[in-house]
Amino acid sequence: MDDIVLLILACAAATYVTRIGGHLILSSFGMIHHRVSAALDAVPTAVMTALVAPSLVTHGPAEVLALVCAGLTALRAPLMISVAVGLIVLMGLRFLLG
């Protein structure tokens, strides 16, 4: 099998085990404290920030404008729409700016 396919399968398995493990651990506690729930609700935002923040510092104006457009869209639209807007703006600006 190709190394890329093995890598994709390994990543898929790790993701599945992580998700199901978290579910099994939290379900054993019954009700969780509201502070734990609030902390878990903040995880997706923290992950997206950790993935996006380096682009603001290390890349050019096209990336910064695309991130701003995606961020503004995320205030009103679902995540997939804001990601699509960011990608479309990024592709358009890279085409126009070279």
Buried (B, 14 or more C-beta within 10 A) or exposed (E): EEEEEEEEEEEEEEEEEEEEEEEEEEEEEEEEEEEEEEEEEEEEEEEBEEEBEEBEEEEEEBBBBBBEBBBEBBEEBEEEEBBBBBEEBBEEBEEEEE
